[in-house]
Amino acid sequence: MSMSSAHAKTYDVVVIGGGAVGENLADRAVKGGLSAVIIESELVGGQCSYWACMPSKALLRPGAALEAARRVPGAGDVPTDIDVAATLASRDNFTSDWDDSGQVKWLESARIDLIRGTARLIGEREIEVHPTVEQAGLAAENLRVHARAAVAICTGTKPVIPPIPGLVESRPWTSAEASATNDIPGELLIIGGGVVGCEMATAFADLGSKVHLIARGPNLLSSMEDFAGQAVTQSLRERGIDVRLETEVTSCALAGADSSDLIVDDATSVPGIRTKAALSDGSTIVADQVLVATGRQPNLPQISGVEFARDDDGSPMLDDSLRVQDTNWLYVVGDASGRAHTTHQGKYEARIIGDLIVARGESNFGSAEPADLKADTLAAPQVVFSRPEVASVGLTVPQAQDFGFEVQAYDLDLGAVAGAALHAHDYTGQVRFVVDVRRQTLVGATFVGQDVAEMLHSATIAIIGHVPLGELWHAVPSYPTMSEVWLRFLEEAGW
Ligand SMILES: Cc1cc2nc3c(=O)[nH]c(=O)nc-3n(C[C@H](O)[C@H](O)[C@H](O)COP(=O)(O)OP(=O)(O)OC[C@H]3O[C@@H](n4cnc5c(N)ncnc54)[C@H](O)[C@@H]3O)c2cc1C
């Protein structure tokens, strides 16, 4: 149970960061009989609820639904454009207008205490909380919190801003500002061709912006199977988005509304200000807004007075249970660990590590079994809500080969399946199943096409369960659904 004095409190588990991961970890600790507190510097619920998953998907859903309806013969006259005001209002609704009182209520019901402020580690199991600016009046002095068993750092990530001359001065958006904006730029320049870049390009094209997407690599979505990025590139171009591959923004400069060069100290003080971006292909783009989507890095709290092994970049080195090496009390979980990059995967880690902290007990000396986080390496699913959607789980062919598997890839035309033809007129899509030849089990799957997201979980189950192809053969997909692509795959694999 917690003990308090005027400016010091003690809990079994102290969780720094109240995003989805911190909430889940604290919940498991309390369910296991420990006391837990979450220290949160912004909104309880974190990135996902207010600046990432929920708002971005709310912006993307109307365009996807309209396009789907337009592709059904007999659906009648379906509007070509989304209702921008209604879409923004729906986004506001999904983020509860950036008000976290609902999540705070949930914390109360889960018997998790909340301290608002910025935490920093000042010694072994010792945390100091600084009130954030808005709260400074409430708590004049810093608060000390002591953890009896464990401290879990669940502080997520922050965006990487590349060192492009003039970029910072042009006041670029990160995905947080893009997700929360009410101003739809006439012309938007997105730097970065990963998941965030592709989703934001789709969303802002739907909202009416002229979008330029600049990617350094030869393909979009470079961590996925090649055909996924190729399909998304083609589709983005077909909907009028200017996609430039193997191209970099080399410098940015402020420009006036008429695109003339401008020198100002404070970009916000000039109405209609634009950004003139020079590109490595020799061209120039003048945009109303730049959005940086070039990756994220762990957002670790300040740590002083604690000695432990660090990576080259200074972040703590973790063992197999996400515990910082050379400590028996400090964990880094979720996006902050650098291993998870999605909410669902971070929550999976949180559930497991929360239970592990309970099992290891107050002394936390590692008597319990190591954590089984096998889904992190073998079967982490991810959906890109672009159009077409990309849904992947497990290993791509190159990743499987790096792991030493002898694999065979089976490529299937999703459009050739009866269920797809009924789903949408002229349906196009592709699926790749990656099979471990020796064990005859699935180790990876990638689906590309309209509405494939919901097909992913069947592949996740097959991979994590090591289901032999001979057994999968008895999992009969319903007719006429797109899942019949599994049957085509098994036929090709010789069953
Ligand atoms: C644009 C975008 C779209 C995304 N879409 C999806 C999606 O559709 N599906 C999906 O699964 N994932 C998606 N993600 C990824 C997802 O948002 C993250 O995986 C998830 O938010 C990570 O959760 P977390 O709890 O680890 O970190 P966060 O949600 O970042 O929470 C960390 C919390 O810690 C707090 N904090 C930080 N430092 C301190 C400190 N020193 N003291 C106190 N508090 C602190 C922060 O204020 C924050 O609230 C998306 C990401 C982006 C950027």
The ligand as an SDF file (V2000), in Angstrom:
LIG
                    3D

 53 58  0  0  0  0  0  0  0  0999 V2000
    0.7920    9.4650  -36.3040 C   0  0  0  0  0  0  0  0  0  0  0  0
    0.8670    8.1500  -35.5800 C   0  0  0  0  0  0  0  0  0  0  0  0
   -0.1240    7.2200  -35.7870 C   0  0  0  0  0  0  0  0  0  0  0  0
   -0.0710    6.0020  -35.1160 C   0  0  0  0  0  0  0  0  0  0  0  0
   -1.0540    5.1030  -35.3610 N   0  0  0  0  0  0  0  0  0  0  0  0
   -1.0400    3.9080  -34.7070 C   0  0  0  0  0  0  0  0  0  0  0  0
   -2.0810    2.9510  -34.9300 C   0  0  0  0  0  0  0  0  0  0  0  0
   -3.0050    3.1660  -35.7110 O   0  0  0  0  0  0  0  0  0  0  0  0
   -2.0350    1.7980  -34.2290 N   0  0  0  0  0  0  0  0  0  0  0  0
   -1.0240    1.5200  -33.3480 C   0  0  0  0  0  0  0  0  0  0  0  0
   -1.0260    0.4440  -32.7480 O   0  0  0  0  0  0  0  0  0  0  0  0
   -0.0180    2.4080  -33.1350 N   0  0  0  0  0  0  0  0  0  0  0  0
   -0.0060    3.5920  -33.7800 C   0  0  0  0  0  0  0  0  0  0  0  0
    0.9820    4.5150  -33.5340 N   0  0  0  0  0  0  0  0  0  0  0  0
    2.0080    4.1970  -32.5200 C   0  0  0  0  0  0  0  0  0  0  0  0
    1.4350    4.4540  -31.1090 C   0  0  0  0  0  0  0  0  0  0  0  0
    0.9930    5.7870  -31.0120 O   0  0  0  0  0  0  0  0  0  0  0  0
    2.5070    4.1710  -30.0560 C   0  0  0  0  0  0  0  0  0  0  0  0
    3.0060    2.8610  -30.2590 O   0  0  0  0  0  0  0  0  0  0  0  0
    1.9220    4.2650  -28.6390 C   0  0  0  0  0  0  0  0  0  0  0  0
    1.3620    5.5190  -28.3980 O   0  0  0  0  0  0  0  0  0  0  0  0
    3.0360    3.9730  -27.6160 C   0  0  0  0  0  0  0  0  0  0  0  0
    2.4860    3.9900  -26.3270 O   0  0  0  0  0  0  0  0  0  0  0  0
    3.3960    4.3140  -25.0610 P   0  0  0  0  0  0  0  0  0  0  0  0
    2.4870    4.2360  -23.8820 O   0  0  0  0  0  0  0  0  0  0  0  0
    4.6230    3.4830  -25.1110 O   0  0  0  0  0  0  0  0  0  0  0  0
    3.8840    5.8220  -25.2810 O   0  0  0  0  0  0  0  0  0  0  0  0
    3.0420    7.1770  -25.3460 P   0  0  0  0  0  0  0  0  0  0  0  0
    1.6690    6.9710  -25.8470 O   0  0  0  0  0  0  0  0  0  0  0  0
    3.8980    8.1410  -26.0730 O   0  0  0  0  0  0  0  0  0  0  0  0
    2.9070    7.6170  -23.8200 O   0  0  0  0  0  0  0  0  0  0  0  0
    4.0150    8.0700  -23.0890 C   0  0  0  0  0  0  0  0  0  0  0  0
    3.5320    9.0640  -22.0530 C   0  0  0  0  0  0  0  0  0  0  0  0
    4.6300    9.4020  -21.2040 O   0  0  0  0  0  0  0  0  0  0  0  0
    4.5220   10.7670  -20.8620 C   0  0  0  0  0  0  0  0  0  0  0  0
    5.8580   11.2060  -20.4380 N   0  0  0  0  0  0  0  0  0  0  0  0
    6.9810   11.2890  -21.1950 C   0  0  0  0  0  0  0  0  0  0  0  0
    8.0340   11.6700  -20.4500 N   0  0  0  0  0  0  0  0  0  0  0  0
    7.5680   11.8280  -19.1910 C   0  0  0  0  0  0  0  0  0  0  0  0
    8.1720   12.1930  -17.9690 C   0  0  0  0  0  0  0  0  0  0  0  0
    9.4800   12.4610  -17.8740 N   0  0  0  0  0  0  0  0  0  0  0  0
    7.3880   12.2770  -16.8650 N   0  0  0  0  0  0  0  0  0  0  0  0
    6.0700   11.9840  -16.9270 C   0  0  0  0  0  0  0  0  0  0  0  0
    5.4460   11.6240  -18.0700 N   0  0  0  0  0  0  0  0  0  0  0  0
    6.1870   11.5400  -19.1700 C   0  0  0  0  0  0  0  0  0  0  0  0
    4.0200   11.4220  -22.1310 C   0  0  0  0  0  0  0  0  0  0  0  0
    3.3930   12.6610  -21.8290 O   0  0  0  0  0  0  0  0  0  0  0  0
    3.0370   10.3630  -22.6500 C   0  0  0  0  0  0  0  0  0  0  0  0
    1.7300   10.6190  -22.2240 O   0  0  0  0  0  0  0  0  0  0  0  0
    0.9720    5.7270  -34.2150 C   0  0  0  0  0  0  0  0  0  0  0  0
    1.9890    6.6610  -34.0020 C   0  0  0  0  0  0  0  0  0  0  0  0
    1.9390    7.8700  -34.6740 C   0  0  0  0  0  0  0  0  0  0  0  0
    3.0330    8.8740  -34.4300 C   0  0  0  0  0  0  0  0  0  0  0  0
  1  2  1  0
  2  3  1  0
  2 52  2  0
  3  4  2  0
  4  5  1  0
  4 50  1  0
  5  6  2  0
  6  7  1  0
  6 13  1  0
  7  8  2  0
  7  9  1  0
  9 10  1  0
 10 11  2  0
 10 12  1  0
 12 13  2  0
 13 14  1  0
 14 15  1  0
 14 50  1  0
 15 16  1  0
 16 17  1  0
 16 18  1  0
 18 19  1  0
 18 20  1  0
 20 21  1  0
 20 22  1  0
 22 23  1  0
 23 24  1  0
 24 25  2  0
 24 26  1  0
 24 27  1  0
 27 28  1  0
 28 29  2  0
 28 30  1  0
 28 31  1  0
 31 32  1  0
 32 33  1  0
 33 34  1  0
 33 48  1  0
 34 35  1  0
 35 36  1  0
 35 46  1  0
 36 37  1  0
 36 45  1  0
 37 38  2  0
 38 39  1  0
 39 40  1  0
 39 45  2  0
 40 41  1  0
 40 42  2  0
 42 43  1  0
 43 44  2  0
 44 45  1  0
 46 47  1  0
 46 48  1  0
 48 49  1  0
 50 51  2  0
 51 52  1  0
 52 53  1  0
M  END
$$$$
